[in-house]
């Protein structure tokens, strides 16, 4: 077994979920430049998280989309653009087929 594998610098840290307004104090080795005054009057390092048990749909029982970086909107825009391209290509193919049939009937 390897020695000195696990960190030894555990300290109290506050994790804060800003979307749910939920914070909790626990032990961690995570680094942070921010601090916050906790309920006991002491100041602790602050780690901000996007999702916690207070905001995750599995724990809350409600379905909601947490999109902090606009990924869902970008995906929907790409899907709409792809559907429009598909529709335009289908129209183009119909016109080409109609022109080919018209040309074939005019040659007879």
C-alpha positions in Angstrom: 0.0 0.0 0.0 1.3 3.5 -0.9 2.2 5.8 2.0 1.2 9.5 2.1 -1.6 8.9 -0.3 -4.3 10.8 1.5 -4.1 14.5 2.3 -3.7 15.4 5.9 -4.8 19.1 5.7 -8.5 18.7 6.5 -10.0 21.8 7.9 -13.6 23.2 8.4 -15.0 24.6 5.2 -18.4 26.1 4.3 -20.0 24.9 1.1 -22.7 27.3 -0.3 -25.3 26.5 -2.9 -26.4 30.0 -4.1 -29.3 28.7 -6.3 -31.0 27.2 -3.3 -29.7 29.5 -0.6 -28.3 26.5 1.3 -25.0 26.3 3.1 -23.3 23.7 5.3 -20.1 23.4 7.3 -18.0 20.3 6.9 -14.3 19.1 6.7 -12.5 19.4 3.4 -9.1 19.9 1.7 -10.6 22.2 -1.0 -8.8 25.4 -1.5 -10.5 28.8 -1.5 -9.6 32.5 -1.5 -13.1 33.5 -0.1 -14.2 33.4 3.5 -17.5 33.7 5.2 -18.6 34.2 8.8 -20.6 31.2 10.0 -23.4 30.9 12.5 -20.9 30.1 15.4 -19.2 33.5 14.8 -16.0 32.0 13.3 -14.7 32.7 9.8 -14.3 29.8 7.4 -13.1 29.3 3.8 -16.1 29.4 1.4 -16.6 27.0 -1.6 -19.5 27.9 -3.9 -21.3 25.0 -5.6 -23.9 25.0 -8.4 -25.8 21.9 -7.2 -26.3 20.5 -3.7 -28.8 18.2 -2.0 -31.1 21.3 -1.6 -31.3 22.0 -5.3 -30.7 18.6 -7.1 -33.9 17.2 -8.6 -33.2 13.7 -7.2 -33.4 15.0 -3.7 -36.1 17.7 -4.1 -38.4 15.5 -6.1 -39.1 18.2 -8.7 -37.7 18.5 -12.2 -36.0 21.7 -13.1 -33.1 22.6 -15.3 -30.1 24.2 -13.7 -28.2 25.8 -16.5 -25.5 28.2 -15.4 -23.6 28.2 -18.7 -26.3 28.4 -21.3 -25.8 24.8 -22.5 -29.5 24.1 -22.8 -30.2 27.2 -24.9 -27.3 26.4 -27.2 -28.5 22.8 -27.6 -32.1 24.0 -28.4 -30.7 26.5 -31.0 -28.6 23.8 -32.7 -31.6 21.4 -32.8 -33.8 24.1 -34.3 -31.2 25.0 -36.9 -30.8 21.3 -37.8 -34.5 20.9 -38.2 -34.7 24.0 -40.5 -31.8 22.6 -42.6 -33.5 19.3 -42.9 -36.8 21.0 -44.0 -34.9 23.1 -46.5 -33.1 20.1 -48.0 -36.4 18.2 -48.2 -38.0 21.1 -50.1 -35.0 21.3 -52.4 -35.2 17.6 -53.2 -38.9 17.9 -53.9 -38.3 20.8 -56.3 -35.5 18.9 -58.1 -37.7 15.8 -58.4 -40.6 17.9 -59.8 -38.2 19.6 -62.3 -36.8 16.2 -63.4 -40.4 14.9 -63.9 -41.4 18.0 -65.8 -38.3 17.8 -68.0 -39.0 14.0 -68.6 -42.6 14.6 -69.6 -41.7 17.5 -71.9 -39.1 15.4 -73.8 -41.8 12.8 -74.7 
